[in-house]
Amino acid sequence: MAFARTLRGDVAPETLGVVNAHDHLIRVGAGEVYIDGDHQLDDVDKAVQEASYFVAASKNWTPNGGTVVDMCPINCGRDLERLAKVEERVDGLQIIQSTGFHQEKVYLETQSHWVSRYSVDKIAELIIADITEGIDKHDYSGPLVERLPYKAGVIKVATAYGKITKFERKCIEASAIAAIETGCPINTHTSAGTCGLEQAELMISLGVPADQIAIGHIQRNADIWYLTQILKTGVYLELDGTARLKYQPEANRIKEFRELGEAGYGDRLLLGTDSGKRGYQKAYGATTGVDYNPAVDGPRMLDEGFDRAYVEKLLMFNAQKFFTFRKAA
């Protein structure tokens, strides 16, 4: 039976409802918080409030509510016990949790990090265990490992601005092994939309099926020709970063949805918001938040003449297919 892997277990993909393919509800410490304290998302009550807005907006599109893909990976402040409390308290919410790795810089000093010390195969074993056994209560911060009942349903890989570091390539190689072994999808982080094509080509060369890969944050590079070159490899694109007017106008993302759809790639586009800071969430006082795709993007696209069936693909059906495991794991 086809399934997506959520915190509450394996579910039929069509029950995921509206899918926010890249976001953050809980983050407790670690490198990103050290770099910028606004990344600290440790308040369960606030996360419940934020997720409730998302589910309410999602129910305007489907009675199934919505799914948040929490893209906080290994050693980046995962706290599955807090996150599970959020899911339990919000009716109509499902959460898919990531394993894998962020870009090198968020690990601060990496010469001594266990990624630099372990073999690729050993790192892959740890990722696989997150997916098949349960995520470590201590977020692989060591030395003890105590597995929780909550399993990962997506693998994250990430690269730096304009390059793939030795550390990041090692993480990608291990993640590719884990993806092939388990059938778990890979959703990536690109830095300001760079290295998207290189990520796709590298993972495909390592044996990961193209349609098991989504290249993330790629909307920041609002170059339709370049985005098309990535899509020609067979991967998905994950377009997020909503309401980031300091980077580009919202019209750029809408243009991407329209023109890539018209070019025949509408079945391989995913939406997210990546509202991973307090300053990006309504529960902490922001004017936009995790609910932006169903609350703003969807209605705007209809207002601008998009076909409703296509909008529903972007909000729901593409992601329901992408986050389906490719094999039993």
N, C-alpha and C positions, 0 to 999 in steps of 0.2 A: 504493500500500500504506500502511495506517495505521502510524504510527511515533511513538515517543517519542525525544527526542534526549538521549543520555547522553555522558559523556566519551569512551567508546570508540566512539561513532558512533550512528547511528539503529538502533533495535531495535524489534521487535514489542512493542506495549504489554503483552501478556499475559506477557512474559518478565520484567517488572519485579518480580514477586513481591509481598511485603509492601512497602508504600510509606510511608516516613516523609516526609510532605509538607512539613515545615519543620524543618530542623535545620542544624547547623554542625559540620564536622569540622576544617577548617583556617581560621584567621584570623590574619593576620600584620600587626599594627600597625593604624594608622588611627584614626579618631575614637572608635569605641566602646572601643577599648583605651586610648586617652588618658583617656577619662572613667572607665573602670573596668578596671584591669589584669587582672581575672579573665576578661575576654573574650579574652585572648591564647591562641590555640590553634595553636601553631606547631610542635608536636612530632609528627613523622610516626609514630613508634613508638607514641605514645599514641593517635593517631587510628586506627591499625591495630587496636590493642587494643579501642578503643571500638566500631569498626565490626564487629569480629569477634563481640562480644557480640550486636550487632543481628542479624547474619546467622544466628548460632546459634539465636536465639529465633525468627527468621523461618522457619527450616527446620522448625519444629514445625507450621507452617501450610501450607507449600508447598516442594517441592524446588527451586524457582527462587530461593530465598534472598530477598534484599531490596534495595531501592533507597532511598538517602538523597538527598533534595533539599536540596542545600547552598544556603541562601538568603543567602549573603554576596554583595551586589551590587557595583556599580561604586564604586571608591574606598573600599572598606570592608575592605581587607586580603585580597583574593583572591590566592591563590598557586596557580595551576593546575598547576604542575610538582610541587609537594608533594602536592596533592590527587590527581593522577594516580598518584603512587606508592602512595598509600593504596589506591586502587581496584585497582591491579595486585597488591598483596600480600594482598588478602582475597578468597579464593575464594567466589563467590556474591554478591559486592557489585557493584552498579551505582550510579553517581552522576549525578544531574542537577544542573548548575550554573546559577545564576541570573545574569542581567544586570539592568539597571534600577537603582533607587535606594532608599536608606533614607530615613528621615525627616530633615528639615533639620538637627536639632540635632547629629547625629553627624558632620556635615561642619564643625562648629565655627564657622568664620567663612565666610559664604557670599556676601558682597558681591563678593568677588574670585574666587569659584569659577567654573569655566568654564560651569557650568549657567546662571549669571546673565549670562554674556557671550554665549553662543551662542544662535542661534535655536532654536525648537522643532524645526524640520525638521532642523537640523544635529545636534541631540542624538539625534533619532530615527535618523539615519543611523548614529551610533555604536552604538546599541543593536542595530540590524539587523545591523551588521557582526559584533558579538559572536555573533549567532545563526547567521549564514550563512557567515562567513569564519573566525572563530576569535577567542578572547578575547585581549586585549592582555596580553602578558607583564608589563607594568608597571602593569596595572590602571587604565589611563587617568589615571595620575598625571602624565604628560607630561614633556617635549614629544614624545618619541619614541613611536611605536607599532610594536610587533613582535608580530604575531599568531601565536599558538600553534595547534596542530591541534585544540585542545579548544574545542567550541562550546557556547554556552548553550542550555538547553532549557526555561527558564522566565524570565519577566520579573517583577521585584519592584517594587512601588510602596508608598509608606508615607506616613502622615500623623501629625501631632502629636496631643497629648492635647486632644481637644475642638475641633480646628480643622484646616483645610487651609491651610497657608501659601502665599504666592505662589510660593516656590521649589518646594514640593511639587506644586502644581497644574501648574507647567511640566513637571516630571518626569512627571507623570501624562499630560499631553497628548502628550508625546513617546513615552511608552510605549504609549499607545493607537495611535498611528500605526504603531509597530513591530509591535504585536500584530496589527493588521489586515493589514499588509503580509505578515507571515510566517506567520500562523496559530499563533504561539507563545502558550501560556497565560500568564495573569497571576495571580500569587499575592501577596496583599497583607500588609502589616503595619498593624494598627491599634494605637494606644496605649491600653492598658487597655480595649480593646473599644469605644472611641469612634469615631465617624465611619464606622462600617461601612456604614450605609445610604447615607450621602453618597458614599462611595467608589463603591459599586455604581451609584448613579444617575448620577454624573458620567461614569464610564467608558462606561456604556450610552449616554448622551447624545452621547458622542464617537464612537460607532459600533462599539464593541467588543461582539460577541455576548455575551449574559449568561452563557451556559454556558462561556465562555472565561475567566471570572473566578472566583477564589476569595477570599473575604474572610477574612483570617487573624487569629489570636490572639483571635478573637471570643468564645471561651468565657469570657473574663474578665468579659463582660457576660452573666451567667447569667439573663437575662430571656427566657423562652421566647416571650413575645408579640413582643418586639423582634426576636429572631432570626428569627421567622416572617415579620416584615415584610421583612427582607432577603431571605429565601428566595423570597418572592413575586415578586421582580424576576427570578428565574430563575438567579441566580448560585449557586455552591457556597459552603459555609462550611468553613473549615479550623480545626479545634479542636485546640489543642496545650497547652503550658504544664503538662505533667504533673507531679504531685507538688509543686505550688507552694502548699503549705499556708499560707504567709504571706499569700496572696491569698484563697483559698477552699478548702473541703474538696473532696476528690476526688469526693464524691457529687454535686457540682454538675455535673461533666462527664458522669458516668454518667446523670444525669437528663436532660441535654441530648440524649444519644444516644437514650435511650428515648423521650422525649416528642416529639422532632422526627421520629423514625422512625414513631411511632404517628400523627403528623399527616400522614404521606405524603411526607416530605422525606428519607427515608433514603438515596436514591440520590445525594444532593448534599451529603454530609458527608465530609470528609477528616480523617485523623488525622495528627498530628505530635507531636514532643516539645519542639522549640525548646530543646535542651540546649546552648545556646551559650556556656556559661561553664565554666571548669575545675570550679567548685563544683557543676556539674550533671552531671558525667560520671564514671562509675565508674573510668575509667582514671586519673583524677586524685584518686581517693579518695572520691567521692560514693557514696551508697547507691542512687541511681537514675541512669539515663542514656538514651542514644539508643535502647536496646532496649525502653523502657517499654511502648510500644503492643503489640507481640507478646508480651512477657514478662509483663506485668501486666494491662493493660487488657483484652486478649482473654480470658484465663482468668477475670478477674473478671466480665466480662459474661456468660460462660457460666454461672458460678457463681450469678449473680443472675437467671438464667432467660431471658436473651436467646436468640433463635433463632440457631443456628450460621451459617446462611446469611447472616443480617444482619451478624453479626460479621465474616464474611469480606468482605462488601461494604465495611465500614468500614476494615478492615485492608488490603485489596488491590484489589478490583474497581473501586470508585469512583475511586480515584486513577489506576489504570491507564487509565481512560477520560479523566479530566480532563487528564492530562499528555500525551495524544495531540495532535499538531499538527493544526490544523483545515485545513491546506492544505500542499502541498509548499513547502519553504523551503530 
